[in-house]
Amino acid sequence: MSKTVLITGGAGFIGSNFVKHLLDHHPEYRLVVVDQLTYAGSTDNLPPEFSPEHPAPHQFWYGNICNAELMNTLVADADIVVHFAAESHVTRSIFDNQQFFQTDVMGSYVLANAVLKAGKRIERLIHISTSEVYGTAETERMDENHPLNPMSPYASAKCGADRLFYSYWATYRIPMVIVRPFNNYGPRQHLEKVIPRFIVSGLTGMPMTVHGDGTAARDFVHVADHCRALDQILHAPADQVVGEVFNIATDEHHSILDIAHDLTDIMGLTRESITYRGNRPGQVSRHTGNSDKLRARLGWKPTISWREGLEQTVAWYRANPEWWKKQEWMRTVPIVTASGQVEFH
């Protein structure tokens, strides 16, 4: 094996897609996945190469990244670390935020120290941050210098981790890269997220529920394009990427109502399938990315169009009901609004 790649949170949505990407494009690598298997992570997301019956070299470790002894052991045996592990849902962070700060901040602190302890053994650490650290857009397109104004407990926890890793590069020069992906979508995404929630609602005859008036807008990146960006960052010369922050975005946005309209069109449903409820607390009005830095530095650009990506995603959920049916009860989360009302979002 030419490299050992440690992937934290590799049984989650983006992590498992990246695991598959590495297996497909770099079969010479040995992959080690560590995941606590919270509600959003499952070994069902992992390829068969990680099953107990499959021979080495790939490994799965069930564990918490806050466990310093475990992380020191795994990092000491790795050449590359890609850090996905995080609690990652805005609404759920309003419902119950303690675990978000524990995992996203303290877990990142443990991992940063493990990388520091491993010294020159680690060639590259990629931290998966999020565009949510920016808050609502203050410019037409948000570049990496946009102010950090997190507007939810989730966003503030990810912002803490983002700045923690940067401080370890500034202080200790660990070989760190931060990426801030805008909203991802694609296969194996938990039903709490808007696109799979809308799709499964359509498949089961339930209404697609839009928060507020549906004008809140996001830049949506297909997870396969995200994985390609990570691959390029992982293999780029150090002087081009280490110590840097990169947005991963399409530089376009789609409103939540537009998404509902597009999905009803693709799935052959009427607009009567869409219903409305109160706006989500901590709602960000608009996120539109500026990925000029990544495009100029490494030549990356998204390859999957919005319509193509939605059609592929609908087809995957239509073909895999056994995967998502066990999550149906977690599509909504009860939260208390500023007025004191309990709403399911």
C-alpha positions in Angstrom: 0.0 0.0 0.0 1.5 3.3 -1.0 -0.5 5.4 1.6 -2.7 4.9 4.6 -5.6 7.3 4.7 -7.5 7.8 7.9 -11.1 9.0 7.3 -13.0 10.2 10.4 -16.8 10.1 10.0 -16.3 7.8 7.0 -19.7 6.1 7.6 -21.6 9.3 7.1 -23.0 10.8 3.9 -20.0 12.7 2.5 -17.4 10.5 4.2 -18.8 7.3 2.7 -19.0 8.8 -0.7 -15.3 9.8 -0.4 -14.4 6.3 0.7 -16.0 4.9 -2.4 -14.2 7.6 -4.5 -10.8 6.6 -3.1 -11.5 2.9 -3.6 -12.5 3.6 -7.3 -9.6 6.0 -8.1 -6.8 5.0 -5.8 -7.1 1.3 -5.2 -3.5 1.2 -4.0 -4.4 3.1 -0.8 -5.2 1.5 2.5 -8.2 3.1 4.0 -9.0 3.2 7.7 -12.5 4.6 8.7 -13.4 5.6 12.3 -17.0 6.5 13.1 -19.1 6.6 16.2 -22.2 5.5 14.2 -24.5 8.1 15.5 -28.0 8.3 14.0 -26.5 9.8 10.7 -23.7 7.2 10.3 -24.1 3.6 9.4 -22.0 0.7 8.2 -24.7 0.2 5.6 -23.1 3.3 3.9 -19.7 1.6 3.5 -18.6 -0.5 0.6 -18.2 -4.3 1.1 -14.4 -3.9 1.4 -15.1 -2.9 5.0 -17.3 -5.9 6.0 -15.8 -8.3 8.6 -15.8 -11.1 6.0 -13.6 -9.1 3.6 -9.8 -9.6 3.8 -7.5 -6.8 4.8 -6.1 -4.1 4.2 -9.1 -1.8 4.8 -10.3 -1.3 8.4 -13.3 0.0 10.2 -13.1 1.2 13.7 -16.1 1.9 15.8 -15.1 4.8 18.0 -15.5 8.4 19.2 -13.0 11.0 17.9 -13.0 12.5 21.4 -11.1 9.3 22.6 -7.6 10.6 22.6 -6.0 7.2 23.0 -7.8 5.8 20.0 -7.1 8.8 17.8 -3.4 8.9 18.8 -3.1 5.2 17.8 -4.9 5.6 14.5 -3.2 8.8 13.5 0.2 7.4 14.3 -0.4 4.7 11.6 -1.7 7.1 8.9 0.0 9.2 6.2 -3.1 11.3 5.4 -6.1 12.3 7.6 -9.4 13.5 6.1 -11.7 14.8 8.9 -15.4 14.5 8.2 -16.6 13.5 11.7 -19.1 16.1 13.0 -22.7 16.6 14.0 -24.1 18.4 11.0 -27.7 19.5 11.1 -28.8 23.1 11.8 -32.3 22.2 13.1 -31.0 19.4 15.3 -28.4 21.7 16.8 -31.2 24.0 17.9 -33.1 21.0 19.4 -30.1 19.6 21.2 -26.7 21.4 20.8 -24.4 19.8 23.5 -23.3 17.0 21.3 -22.4 19.4 18.5 -19.9 21.3 20.6 -18.5 18.0 22.1 -17.9 16.3 18.7 -17.2 19.3 16.4 -15.0 21.3 18.7 -13.5 18.9 21.3 -13.2 16.1 18.8 -11.3 18.3 16.4 -9.1 19.4 19.3 -8.3 15.8 20.1 -7.5 15.1 16.4 -5.4 18.2 16.0 -3.3 17.1 19.0 -2.9 13.6 17.6 -1.7 15.0 14.3 0.7 17.3 16.1 2.0 14.3 18.2 2.5 12.2 15.0 4.9 14.9 13.6 6.2 14.5 10.1 4.5 11.2 9.7 1.3 13.0 8.6 1.7 14.4 5.1 -1.7 16.2 4.9 -4.7 16.8 7.1 -7.9 18.0 5.3 -10.5 19.4 7.6 -14.1 19.5 6.2 -15.6 22.7 7.5 -18.8 24.2 6.1 -20.1 27.3 4.3 -22.4 27.7 7.3 -19.6 29.5 9.2 -20.2 32.5 6.9 -23.8 33.2 7.9 -25.9 35.1 5.5 -24.1 36.4 2.4 -22.9 39.9 2.6 -21.7 39.8 -1.0 -23.1 38.4 -4.2 -20.7 35.5 -4.0 -19.0 34.5 -0.8 -15.2 34.0 -1.1 -12.9 32.6 1.6 -12.4 36.1 3.1 -16.1 36.6 3.8 -16.7 37.4 7.5 -17.5 34.4 9.7 -20.9 35.1 11.2 -22.4 31.7 12.3 -26.1 31.8 12.9 -26.9 28.5 14.6 -25.3 26.3 17.2 -24.1 23.9 14.5 -22.5 26.7 12.5 -20.8 28.1 15.6 -19.4 24.7 16.5 -18.0 24.2 13.0 -16.6 27.7 13.1 -14.8 26.8 16.3 -13.3 23.7 14.7 -12.4 25.7 11.6 -10.4 28.3 13.5 -8.9 25.7 15.8 -7.3 23.8 12.9 -6.1 27.1 11.4 -4.5 28.0 14.8 -2.6 24.7 14.8 -1.2 25.5 11.4 -0.3 29.1 12.4 1.3 27.9 15.7 2.8 24.5 14.9 2.7 24.4 11.1 0.8 21.1 10.9 0.1 20.3 7.2 -3.5 21.3 7.3 -6.0 22.4 4.6 -9.5 23.6 5.4 -12.3 23.2 2.9 -15.7 25.0 3.2 -18.1 23.0 1.1 -21.5 24.6 0.3 -24.6 22.4 0.6 -24.0 18.9 -0.6 -26.6 16.4 -2.0 -26.5 13.0 -3.6 -26.9 9.3 -2.6 -26.9 8.2 1.0 -27.8 11.5 2.5 -29.9 11.5 5.7 -33.6 12.3 5.4 -33.2 15.3 7.7 -31.6 17.2 4.9 -33.9 19.1 2.5 -33.4 17.3 -0.8 -33.7 13.7 0.4 -36.6 14.8 2.7 -38.4 16.3 -0.3 -37.7 13.2 -2.5 -38.9 10.7 0.1 -42.0 12.8 0.8 -42.8 12.6 -2.9 -42.2 8.9 -3.0 -44.4 8.2 0.0 -47.2 10.6 -0.9 -46.4 13.0 1.9 -46.3 16.8 1.3 -43.0 18.6 0.7 -42.8 21.0 3.6 -41.2 24.4 3.0 -40.0 26.6 5.8 -41.2 30.2 5.7 -41.9 31.5 2.2 -39.2 29.3 0.6 -37.0 32.2 -0.5 -34.0 31.0 1.6 -31.4 30.0 -1.0 -28.3 27.8 -1.0 -25.4 26.8 -3.3 -25.8 23.0 -3.9 -22.8 20.9 -4.8 -23.2 17.2 -5.9 -21.2 15.0 -3.5 -19.3 13.5 -6.4 -17.9 16.9 -7.3 -17.0 17.5 -3.7 -15.1 14.2 -3.6 -13.2 15.2 -6.8 -12.2 18.5 -5.2 -10.9 16.7 -2.1 -8.9 14.3 -4.3 -7.2 17.2 -6.0 -6.4 18.9 -2.8 -5.1 15.7 -1.3 -2.6 15.2 -4.2 -1.7 18.8 -4.9 1.9 20.1 -4.1 2.0 21.2 -0.5 3.0 24.8 -1.3 -0.3 25.2 -3.2 -2.7 24.1 -0.5 -1.2 23.7 3.0 -2.4 26.4 5.3 -5.1 27.5 2.9 -8.9 27.6 3.0 -10.9 26.6 -0.1 -14.6 27.0 -0.9 -16.2 24.1 -2.8 -19.2 25.5 -4.6 -21.0 25.8 -7.9 -21.2 29.7 -7.6 -25.0 29.5 -8.2 -27.9 29.2 -5.7 -31.3 27.7 -5.6 -34.1 28.7 -3.3 -35.9 26.0 -1.2 -39.1 26.7 -3.1 -37.2 26.3 -6.4 -36.0 22.9 -5.2 -39.5 21.8 -4.3 -40.7 22.9 -7.8 -37.8 21.2 -9.6 -38.4 17.9 -7.7 -42.2 17.9 -8.3 -41.4 18.4 -12.0 -38.9 15.5 -12.1 -41.1 13.2 -10.0 -44.3 14.0 -11.9 -46.1 15.6 -9.0 -48.3 18.6 -8.8 -47.4 21.9 -6.9 -50.2 20.9 -4.5 -47.6 18.5 -3.1 -45.9 21.5 -1.4 -47.0 22.9 2.0 -45.6 25.6 4.2 -44.8 26.1 7.9 -43.0 28.7 10.1 -39.5 29.8 9.3 -36.6 27.9 10.9 -34.8 29.7 13.7 -31.2 30.7 12.8 -32.2 30.6 9.1 -29.6 31.9 6.7 -31.2 34.0 3.9 -28.7 33.1 1.1 -25.5 31.2 0.5 -23.8 31.6 -2.9 -20.3 30.4 -3.1 -17.2 31.8 -4.8 -14.9 29.0 -5.8 -12.5 31.1 -7.9 -9.6 30.2 -5.6 -10.0 26.4 -6.0 -10.6 26.7 -9.8 -7.6 28.9 -10.3 -5.3 27.0 -8.0 -6.1 23.4 -9.0 -8.3 23.6 -12.0 -11.3 22.1 -10.3 -14.8 22.8 -11.5 -18.2 21.1 -10.9 -19.1 18.6 -13.6 -22.6 17.6 -12.6 -25.4 20.0 -13.6 -28.2 20.9 -11.2 -30.9 19.1 -13.2 -28.7 16.0 -13.8 -27.7 15.8 -10.1 -31.3 16.0 -9.0 -32.4 13.3 -11.5 -29.6 11.0 -10.3 -30.5 11.6 -6.7 -34.2 10.9 -7.2 -33.3 7.7 -9.1 -31.0 6.5 -6.2 -33.7 7.1 -3.5 -36.4 5.5 -5.7 -34.1 2.4 -6.1 -33.1 2.1 -2.5 -36.1 2.2 -0.2 -34.6 -0.4 2.1 -31.9 2.1 2.9 -34.1 5.1 3.8 -37.2 3.5 5.2 -35.5 3.0 8.6 -34.9 6.8 8.8 -38.4 8.0 8.1 -39.2 8.7 11.7 -36.3 11.1 11.9 -37.3 13.3 9.0 -38.4 16.1 11.3 -37.2 17.5 14.6 -39.3 19.3 17.3 -37.9 22.8 18.1 -39.1 25.7 20.2 -39.4 28.9 18.2 -38.6 32.4 19.5 -42.4 32.8 20.2 -42.3 29.7 22.5 -44.2 27.5 20.0 -43.2 23.9 19.3 -42.8 23.2 15.6 -41.6 20.2 13.7 -38.9 21.1 11.2 
